[in-house]
Amino acid sequence: MGLCTLISFFLSTFFLQTLSSLDFPIGSQVSLPIPSIYQPGFKGRAYVLDSSSNSSKFRVALNVEAISGRYFCSLIVLFDDFKVWASDHVVKFIPASKCVLELTHDGNLQLMDQFGFIGWQSGTSYRGVKMLHLEEHIGNLVLIDEANQIIWQCFSHPTDTILWGQQLKAPLPLTVFPTNSSVFYSFEIIQEKVVAYIYWRKNKYSYWQLKPHGNRTIEFMRLGTRGLKIFNQDSHKIAQILSDGTDPIQLFTMGIDGNLGFYHYSLKLGRVKPSYKLLGSCDLPLACGLYGICSPQNTCRYLQTGSIRDEINDRFETGMYNGICELFGDEVEMVQLKGVESILRSPYFILNISEESCVNSCMENCSCDSVVYSDQEKRCFQFGLVAGAREVYGENGQSFWVKMPKEKRDGTSNDTVKKFVAIGGRSNICKQASLLNRSSDWYSTILNPVPG
């Protein structure tokens, strides 16, 4: 048995025998040693607060985890074994030799290493904090004073998950930061709508939205047993997103692929299970990576040959992708994809422009890899990526153009060139797709309006 295996075994047995109840008073401290040798997949946990003895499933743990060659230290809240909150959701803490959780005598909850370097803190010094407490029925981790008033709570710092009874208020979003990726996702309240975004560098593109009827401003959402309830500034319910399952919902989360889903606890299986996912595979921005087209059968077709596709996606994942122009210079052209749409939308667009001018504006701009043109509204949306492409049935009043390497086509007119795409390394005439019978709306909604 290796050193790291021994340490992992020691932590799991020792700390399971020393679980606390629901309170962690000022002056308390707990620590975990960092293994001296890196072991992929290593996890060490010291359970600090626990409600499982009271038929609840919530626990709070000091957590050490091996990711990408390093050990990270965090404070986490678990529902069963499902992580619902983490202190390092945005900024990771890499400790030296030891991971220490302390509630100082002046009331500051903090994580530090063996040398006292603080990697995370609540910022609640000298505010009368007396203890860290776990609200066992809802999973809210709180710092309270002598009058049991909440000074700090994890519900006010959402990560990628909200729990039953928890509110998500504007402008706080749910966010997901996939490991080894140049993008992140968010689920946000934007005035009169709820939107899912993919962020890449300085760009953000929406791929799902819900907009209640009547342009009513959304103030907050709250998770109930059947789904998300949406309220206005007068706390009147104006819409809801319902789960398709029958089990009582206990959490709503945003996954690492940007999907949104409801989860419940299965008594039969003894674990957390998905109840309902809002989006299908082809509704996700990177279902087929860059330059991929998602089909109704949830398979991918590609607009580039294997070696080019691999290079583009490798550069993209490592944050080194700067557009197709960087790879091919002036040897690129704009190609229209028939029977294909992009699920992405940009908040920025050019208005009152012709389709030809829209396409040319992308061709002349190396930071643009694709455009969506709305013929009815005369709007031009530019994108730095070719992503979120899927097959559609029928015309939707929009055209989708992508920038690709030029192909040598002897005796081929420009009009014909616009109808060619390279799929799997072959040149094919793009035909009107007739495989997918679905709405042409670019977004998916599950909207159940109720009287305001």
C-alpha positions in Angstrom: 0.0 0.0 0.0 1.5 3.4 -1.1 1.9 6.4 1.1 -1.0 8.3 -0.4 -3.3 5.2 -0.1 -2.3 5.0 3.6 -3.1 8.6 4.1 -6.4 8.3 2.3 -7.3 5.3 4.5 -6.3 7.1 7.7 -8.3 10.2 6.9 -11.5 8.3 6.0 -11.4 6.1 9.1 -10.2 8.7 11.7 -12.5 11.6 10.7 -15.5 9.4 10.2 -15.1 8.5 13.9 -14.8 12.2 15.0 -17.8 13.7 13.2 -19.3 16.7 14.9 -22.9 17.7 15.1 -24.2 20.9 13.6 -21.9 23.6 15.3 -18.3 24.6 15.0 -17.6 27.3 17.6 -15.0 30.1 17.5 -11.5 28.9 18.3 -12.1 25.6 16.6 -9.6 24.2 14.1 -9.3 21.1 11.9 -6.6 20.2 9.5 -5.6 17.7 6.8 -2.1 16.8 5.8 -1.1 17.1 2.1 0.5 14.0 0.7 4.1 14.4 -0.2 3.7 12.4 -3.4 1.1 13.3 -6.0 -1.6 10.7 -6.6 -4.2 11.2 -9.3 -7.7 10.9 -8.0 -6.8 11.4 -4.4 -9.5 12.8 -2.1 -9.1 13.4 1.6 -12.0 14.8 3.7 -12.5 15.8 7.3 -16.2 16.0 8.1 -16.7 19.1 10.2 -20.5 19.3 10.5 -23.0 16.5 9.9 -26.8 16.2 10.0 -27.1 12.6 8.8 -28.0 11.4 12.3 -31.1 13.6 12.1 -32.4 11.9 8.9 -31.0 14.7 6.8 -28.3 14.2 4.2 -26.2 17.3 4.6 -22.6 17.4 5.7 -19.8 20.0 5.7 -16.2 18.9 5.1 -12.7 20.1 4.8 -11.6 18.8 1.4 -8.2 18.0 -0.2 -8.4 16.9 -3.8 -5.8 16.1 -6.5 -6.5 17.8 -9.8 -4.1 18.3 -12.8 -0.9 17.6 -10.8 -1.7 19.7 -7.7 -3.6 19.4 -4.4 -6.4 21.8 -3.8 -7.9 22.7 -0.4 -11.5 23.8 0.1 -14.5 23.9 2.4 -17.5 22.0 0.9 -21.2 21.3 1.6 -22.4 17.9 0.5 -25.9 16.6 0.0 -25.3 12.9 0.4 -22.1 12.7 -1.7 -23.2 15.4 -4.2 -21.2 18.6 -3.8 -23.6 21.6 -3.6 -21.3 24.4 -2.5 -17.5 24.9 -2.4 -15.3 27.7 -1.2 -12.9 27.4 -4.2 -15.6 27.5 -6.9 -14.0 30.6 -8.5 -10.5 30.8 -7.0 -8.5 27.6 -6.2 -6.3 27.3 -3.1 -3.1 25.3 -3.4 -1.8 24.9 0.2 1.7 24.0 1.4 2.0 20.8 3.5 -1.3 21.2 5.3 -4.9 22.3 4.7 -6.3 24.0 7.8 -9.9 25.2 8.6 -10.1 27.7 11.5 -12.9 29.9 13.0 -10.7 32.5 14.6 -11.6 34.1 18.0 -12.5 37.3 16.2 -15.0 35.5 14.1 -13.3 35.0 10.7 -13.8 31.6 9.0 -10.7 30.9 7.0 -8.6 28.3 5.1 -4.9 28.4 5.4 -1.8 26.2 4.9 0.9 25.1 7.4 2.7 28.5 7.1 -0.4 30.6 7.8 -1.1 31.7 4.2 -4.8 32.3 3.9 -6.4 30.9 0.7 -10.0 31.7 1.5 -11.9 33.6 4.2 -15.5 34.7 5.1 -14.4 38.3 5.9 -16.4 38.4 9.1 -13.8 39.5 11.7 -15.2 41.5 14.7 -18.8 41.1 13.7 -19.8 39.1 16.7 -19.7 35.6 15.2 -20.0 32.9 17.8 -20.1 29.7 15.6 -20.4 28.1 12.2 -23.7 26.3 12.0 -25.3 23.9 9.4 -29.1 24.4 8.9 -29.8 20.7 8.7 -33.1 20.8 6.8 -32.0 23.0 3.9 -28.2 22.7 3.8 -27.4 26.4 4.4 -24.0 26.9 6.0 -24.1 30.0 8.2 -22.0 32.0 10.6 -24.2 33.3 13.5 -23.9 35.7 16.4 -25.0 35.4 20.1 -28.6 36.4 19.0 -28.5 33.6 16.4 -28.6 36.2 13.6 -26.9 35.2 10.4 -23.7 37.2 9.7 -22.7 35.2 6.6 -24.3 32.3 4.7 -23.3 30.2 1.7 -26.8 30.7 0.2 -25.6 34.3 -0.5 -22.6 33.0 -2.5 -24.1 30.5 -5.0 -21.8 28.3 -7.1 -23.3 25.9 -9.6 -26.2 24.6 -7.5 -29.2 25.8 -5.5 -31.0 23.7 -3.0 -34.7 23.3 -2.1 -36.0 26.5 -0.5 -32.9 28.5 -1.7 -33.4 31.8 -3.6 -31.3 32.9 -6.5 -31.4 36.7 -6.7 -30.2 39.1 -9.4 -27.4 39.8 -10.2 -26.0 36.6 -8.6 -25.6 33.8 -11.2 -24.9 30.1 -11.1 -21.6 29.4 -12.8 -19.6 26.4 -14.0 -15.8 26.4 -14.8 -15.0 23.2 -16.6 -11.5 21.8 -15.8 -8.9 22.4 -18.6 -11.2 24.5 -20.6 -11.1 28.1 -22.0 -14.8 28.6 -21.5 -17.2 28.8 -18.6 -21.0 28.8 -18.3 -23.5 30.9 -16.3 -27.2 30.9 -15.5 -28.3 34.5 -14.9 -31.3 36.7 -14.3 -31.3 39.5 -16.8 -34.2 41.9 -16.0 -37.2 40.3 -17.8 -35.6 36.9 -18.6 -33.5 34.1 -17.4 -30.5 33.2 -19.7 -27.8 30.6 -20.0 -24.5 31.9 -21.4 -21.3 30.5 -22.6 -18.3 32.8 -21.9 -15.2 32.7 -24.0 -12.6 35.4 -23.4 -14.4 38.7 -23.6 -17.3 37.3 -25.5 -20.6 35.9 -24.1 -23.2 34.0 -26.2 -26.6 32.9 -25.0 -27.9 29.4 -25.9 -31.1 29.2 -23.8 -33.6 31.6 -22.3 -36.9 31.9 -20.6 -38.9 35.1 -20.9 -42.2 35.4 -19.0 -45.1 37.0 -20.9 -45.6 40.7 -20.5 -42.0 41.7 -20.2 -42.3 41.5 -16.4 -39.0 42.1 -14.4 -37.7 39.0 -12.6 -36.5 39.7 -9.1 -35.6 36.2 -7.9 -36.1 32.4 -8.3 -36.8 29.8 -5.6 -36.4 26.1 -5.9 -39.5 24.1 -4.9 -40.4 20.4 -4.9 -41.6 20.5 -8.5 -39.2 23.0 -10.0 -38.0 26.6 -10.2 -40.5 29.3 -9.3 -39.9 32.7 -10.7 -41.0 35.9 -8.9 -41.2 39.6 -9.7 -40.2 42.5 -7.4 -43.6 42.2 -5.5 -42.8 38.5 -4.8 -45.6 37.4 -7.1 -44.9 34.2 -9.1 -44.9 35.0 -12.8 -43.5 31.8 -14.3 -42.0 28.5 -13.4 -39.7 25.8 -14.8 -41.1 22.4 -14.0 -39.3 19.1 -13.7 -40.6 16.3 -15.9 -40.1 13.8 -13.1 -42.4 12.7 -10.2 -39.9 12.7 -7.3 -39.7 15.8 -5.1 -36.8 18.0 -6.3 -34.0 18.7 -3.9 -31.5 20.6 -6.0 -31.0 22.4 -9.3 -27.6 22.5 -10.9 -25.6 23.6 -13.9 -23.4 20.9 -15.3 -19.9 21.1 -16.7 -21.4 21.0 -20.2 -23.7 23.9 -19.5 -26.8 21.8 -19.2 -29.4 22.6 -16.5 -31.0 19.9 -14.4 -33.2 18.9 -11.5 -32.1 16.2 -9.0 -33.7 14.2 -6.3 -32.6 11.7 -3.7 -33.6 8.1 -4.5 -34.4 6.1 -1.4 -34.3 2.9 -3.4 -30.8 3.5 -4.7 -29.6 5.5 -1.7 -28.1 8.3 -3.8 -28.8 11.5 -5.7 -30.2 11.0 -9.1 -31.1 13.2 -12.1 -34.8 14.0 -12.4 -34.9 16.0 -15.5 -32.5 17.8 -17.9 -33.7 21.0 -19.5 -31.6 20.7 -22.7 -30.9 17.9 -25.1 -27.5 17.2 -26.5 -27.9 19.3 -29.6 -29.1 22.3 -27.4 -25.6 22.5 -25.9 -23.0 25.0 -27.2 -20.1 22.5 -27.4 -22.0 19.2 -28.0 -19.8 18.6 -31.1 -16.9 20.9 -30.3 -15.9 23.6 -32.8 -16.8 23.1 -36.4 -19.1 20.2 -35.5 -22.8 19.8 -36.5 -25.1 18.0 -34.1 -27.7 15.7 -35.7 -31.1 14.5 -34.5 -29.6 11.2 -33.6 -27.2 13.0 -31.2 -24.2 12.2 -33.5 -21.7 14.7 -34.8 -20.7 15.6 -38.4 -17.7 17.8 -38.9 -16.8 20.7 -41.2 -13.1 20.0 -41.0 -10.9 17.0 -41.6 -9.6 15.1 -38.5 -6.1 16.7 -38.2 -7.4 20.2 -38.7 -10.3 19.6 -36.4 -8.0 18.2 -33.7 -5.7 21.1 -33.9 -8.5 23.7 -33.7 -10.1 22.0 -30.7 -6.8 21.4 -28.9 -5.9 25.1 -29.3 -9.4 26.0 -28.1 -9.2 23.8 -24.9 -5.9 25.2 -24.0 -6.9 28.8 -24.6 -4.6 29.2 -27.6 -7.3 29.5 -30.3 -7.4 32.9 -32.0 -9.7 32.1 -34.9 -9.4 30.3 -38.2 -7.4 33.2 -39.8 -4.5 32.5 -37.5 -4.2 29.0 -39.0 -4.9 29.7 -42.6 -4.3 33.5 -43.1 -6.0 34.8 -46.2 -6.7 31.3 -47.5 -10.3 31.3 -46.0 -13.8 31.8 -47.4 -17.3 32.2 -46.1 -19.5 29.2 -46.6 -23.3 29.1 -46.0 -24.6 26.0 -44.3 -28.1 25.0 -45.5 -30.3 23.1 -43.1 -28.1 24.1 -40.2 -28.6 26.7 -37.5 -26.6 27.9 -34.6 -28.1 27.9 -31.1 -25.9 30.7 -30.0 -26.9 34.4 -29.9 -24.7 37.4 -29.2 -26.1 40.4 -27.2 -24.4 42.6 -29.8 -25.5 42.8 -33.4 -25.4 45.0 -36.5 -28.8 46.4 -37.5 -30.2 47.4 -40.9 -27.5 45.6 -42.9 -27.8 43.3 -46.0 -26.8 39.7 -45.9 -23.9 40.3 -48.3 -22.5 43.1 -46.1 -23.0 40.9 -43.0 -21.0 38.1 -44.5 -18.3 40.5 -45.8 -18.0 42.1 -42.4 -17.0 38.7 -40.9 -14.7 37.9 -43.8 -12.8 41.1 -43.2 -12.6 40.5 -39.5 -10.1 37.9 -38.2 -11.8 37.8 -34.8 -15.0 36.6 -36.5 -15.4 32.9 -37.4 -19.2 32.8 -38.2 -22.3 34.9 -38.6 -26.0 34.4 -38.3 -28.1 36.7 -40.4 -31.8 37.4 -39.8 -33.5 38.3 -43.1 -36.7 39.6 -41.5 -35.0 41.9 -38.9 -31.9 42.7 -41.1 -29.7 41.8 -38.1 -26.2 40.4 -38.3 -24.8 38.5 -35.3 -21.0 37.9 -35.3 -19.3 35.1 -33.4 -15.6 34.3 -32.7 -16.4 30.6 -32.8 -18.2 28.1 -35.0 -20.1 26.3 -32.2 -23.6 25.3 -31.3 -24.4 24.1 -34.9 -27.3 21.7 -35.3 -29.4 20.4 -38.1 -32.9 21.8 -38.6 -36.0 21.2 -40.7 -37.3 23.9 -43.0 -36.5 27.5 -43.3 -36.4 29.8 -40.2 -35.6 33.1 -41.8 -32.0 33.0 -40.8 -28.8 32.1 -42.6 -25.7 30.6 -41.0 -22.3 31.3 -42.5 -19.0 30.0 -41.3 -15.4 30.8 -42.2 -13.4 27.9 -43.6 -10.1 27.2 -45.4 -10.4 27.7 -49.1 -10.8 24.6 -51.3 -9.5 24.3 -54.8 -12.5 24.0 -57.1 -11.6 24.3 -60.8 -14.3 26.0 -62.8 -16.6 26.5 -59.9 -18.5 29.8 -59.6 -18.8 31.8 -56.4 -22.5 31.0 -56.2 -21.8 27.3 -56.2 -18.9 27.6 -53.8 -21.3 29.1 -51.2 -23.2 25.8 -51.3 -20.3 23.6 -50.6 -19.1 22.4 -47.2 -16.3 20.0 -46.2 -17.8 17.2 -44.1 -15.5 14.5 -42.9 -12.9 15.6 -45.4 -15.3 15.4 -48.4 -16.9 18.2 -50.4 -20.7 17.8 -50.5 -23.5 19.9 -51.8 -25.5 21.1 -48.8 -29.0 20.0 -49.1 -32.0 21.1 -47.1 -32.1 19.0 -44.0 -35.3 17.1 -43.5 -34.3 15.0 -40.5 -35.4 17.2 -37.7 -39.0 18.2 -37.1 -38.7 20.9 -34.4 -39.3 24.5 -33.7 -37.0 27.0 -35.4 -36.7 29.1 -32.3 -33.0 29.4 -31.3 -33.7 28.9 -27.7 -35.5 26.2 -25.7 -38.0 27.1 -23.0 -40.1 25.3 -20.5 -42.5 28.1 -19.6 -45.6 27.8 -17.5 -47.0 31.3 -17.0 -49.2 32.0 -14.1 -51.3 35.1 -13.3 -49.1 37.9 -12.0 
